[in-house]
Amino acid sequence: MSSVNEAEVDSSSIGRKVWDQVVRYQSIVVPVIALVIAFSIGAILISLQGVSPMTAYQSLFRSALFSPAGLERTFEKATPLILTGLAVAVAFRVGLFNIGAQGQLLTGALASAWAGFTFTSLPGFLLVPVAILFGALAGAMWGSIAGLLKAYRGVHEVISTIMLNTIALGIIEYLISYPLQEPGQVLSRTPAIADQAKLPLFGFLPSGFFLALVSAAIIAWMLTRTTLGFRFTTVGKNKFAAIYAGIKLKHTVVLSMIFSGALAGIGGAIETLGVVHRYESGFNDGIGFDGITIALLARGNPWGTIPAAMLVAILRSGAATLQFDTGIEPEVVDLLLAITLLLVSLPIIAKAIFRDRAIKNDNVTSGWGS
Amino acid sequence: MVGVPKMNAVLDFFNAHRKGTIYSLIVLVAAYTFYFIDGVRSTTMLEFAWRFSIPLVLAALTGLIGERSGVVNIGIEGQMLTSAFTGFFVAAFTGSLIAGMFAGVLTGLAMGYFLAFVAVKWQMDQIIAGVVINIVAAGITSFFYVPGQILTQQMPRFAVPLLSDIPLIGPVFFNRGFFGLATIVIVLTLNFMLFRSRWGLRTRASGEYPQAADTAGVDVIKLRIANVSLAGLLAGTAGAYLALEAAGTFERGFTGGRGFTALAILIFGAWYPMRALAAALFFGFATALASQLQADKVVDIPQQFINILPSTLTLLVLAFAAGRVRPPAAVGAPYSKGNA
C-alpha cells in the first residue's frame, strides 16, 4: 500500500517539477501555443477555400526553407526584420511604443542609397560602412523627432511616429520623383548604388544577416550590462524612481528614440545595400510594422527578436510560392501573424493555462499626457 | 416684454461661451466675405472641408468618449477599417446600402466591445491593445478582401427644410447624405449629454477620479465598458461613411491613418465635442485650401506634399497644443476596486 502511495507522490512531484519549468518558461511556451492556434485557425480558413491545409503549409515552408534560393530569400527578409524588431524592443524598454520603425527604416534606406550612388569613388570597405552610417544617422534623426516631441512637448509617441511615417513616405516619394530620381527614368527611383557598395552573399547567408545578429548582441549587452541600459530599464520600469535616482528623464527618452531610429535606419541601409541596390518606391513596405509584431512576440527581449524575425521572414518568404502553388492569397500570412500577435499580446492563453501563476504583463507604455 | 428675458438668455449664453462665440463669429464673417467674393470656390472648399471632416469628427468622438471615461483608444483606425470593410462588402453582396450601414455600424460596436473587454476587464495595456487592434484589423481585412466589387446604388441626399436654403452653409451642411446630417446631430447630442446629463457627469468622473466615482456609487468598470463599446458605434459610422458614401468602394488599408489624425483632433479640441468639430473643420479647410491653391496653379506644391499636409498639421498641432490642454486625469490607467 505504502509503496503505491510513494509512487504516486513521486510521479506527482515529477509532474510538478515539469510544470514548474513550464510556468517558468511561459514567455516561450505562450508564443508557441499562440502559433499553434494561429496555424490551426489558418488551416480552417485555408480548407474553406478548398485547399488542403497540409499542402498549403508544406508549400509555404518548403519554398521558404528547403531550397537555396528560398533560404536566401528568407534570411534576406529576416535581416531588416531583426533590426526593426530591435528598434521597437529598445523603445519598449524605456516605456515608449515606437510605431515609427517604418518611417525610420525608409529614411535610413534612402540615406544609404544616396551615399551609395554619390560617393562612388570610395572603395567598398569604406563605402559600405559609410552608407550604413548614413542610414543609421538618418534613422536616428527621424526617430529623435518623436523623442524630442515626447520629451519636450508631451506628444505621445504612438501618434507622432505614425504621422512621421506618413511624412517620411511623402517626402521620400517627392525626393525620388524629382531631385534624386534616376536620370531618364519614369519610375520613382534613385540611381543604382555603386557595385562595391553591394553587400556580398556567403552561400545562402547574406552578410547583412550577420550584422543584424551582431546588432542584437550589442543591444542585449547594452541593455543588461551598461549604465545606459540600466538608465533605459529604470525609466521604463518607474520613471519617478528614475528621476529620484538622478536619471535625466528627457535625455533618456530622446536617446532611446535615437537608438531605436538608428537600428531601424541600419535595417533600411542593409536592405538597400544588400537587396534593393537603390531606393525604389514600393520596396521596404511593411518591414517596420512587422517589427512591432516581432518585438511583441519576443516580449521586448533583444535575443528573442531573432527567432521571431525568422518566423515572420519564413512566412513572408513562403507566401509568394503559396499563391503560385495553391492560389491562396499571400495575405493569409498577415492573418496568421495578426492572430498570433493577438494571442501573444492579450493575456488570454497565459490566463487560461497558468491562471494565477501567469506572468502579469506590466503596463509597459506610458499614459497619455506624460 | 417678451424680448427682455430672451435677450438675457442670449447674453448669458454669450458670457458663458465668450471665446467660442467670438471665434465662431469671426469665422462666419470671414466665410461669408469669401462667399460674396467667390461663391463657387468658397462652396467647393467648404464642401471639401466638411466631407474631409465627417469621419474625423466621428472618430475623434469615439476617442473622446473613451478618454473622458478613462480609456485611451488607439485602435480607432482599426475599428474604422473593419467597419468600412463589413459595411462595403455587406452592401456589395446584398445590394442594400441599409444592410451595409447596419453591418458597418454594428462592426464598430463589436470592435468597441473588444477593446473594452481586453483593456478594461482584463486591464491589458490600453495602448498595446489599440495598436494590436489596428494590426489585426489590417490583417483580417486584407485577407478577406475581394477585388472587383462595386456598389450598385448611391447614398441618397436629404435636404433639411429651411436650413438647406441658407446660403453657403445650407447646401454644404444641410443638403447631404445620412452620415453628414447624423454627424451634426451626434456632436450636438454628445455635447449636451456629456455636460448636462447624469451619464455625462459619471463618465467625466470616472475619467478624472475613478476612486471618487466608485465611492459615489458609480460602477466604473461597467460604465467604461459600456462607453468604449458605444463609442465603437461612432467609429463604425465613420467607417461606413468612408466606404458607402465618401468613396463608394473599399481598398486595403483604406482608412489611411484617419484614426490617428482623429486623436490629434481630439487633443486639439481639448476633449470637448464642439471644439473637436471645429478642429476637424480646420484640418479639412487647410487641406481644401492646399488642394485649391494647387488646382488654381497659384503655388506649385508637389502632390506628395499635399498628401502629407494632414499629418504635418497633426504633428504641429500636437507639438503646440498638447502642452496647453489637460487630458482627463485617469486616462490610460486601468481601474480595479481596491487598487487605488
Interface residues (C-beta under 8 A of the other chain):
Chain A: L45 F97 I99 L149 R153 G154 V155 H156 V158 I159 S160 I162 M163 L164 T166 I167 L169 G170 I171 E173 Y174 S177 Y178 F289 I292 T293 L296 E329 E331 V332 D334 L335 L337 A338 I339 L341 L342 S345 L346 P347 K351 N361 D362 N363 V364 T365 S366 G367 W368 G369
Chain B: E67 V72 I74 V118 W122 M124 D125 I127 I128 A129 G130 V131 V132 I135 V136 A138 G139 I140 S142 F143 Y145 G257 F260 T261 L263 A264 P302 Q304 F305 N307 I308 S311 T312 T314 L315 L318 A319 F320 A322 G323 R326 P327 V331 G332 A333 P334
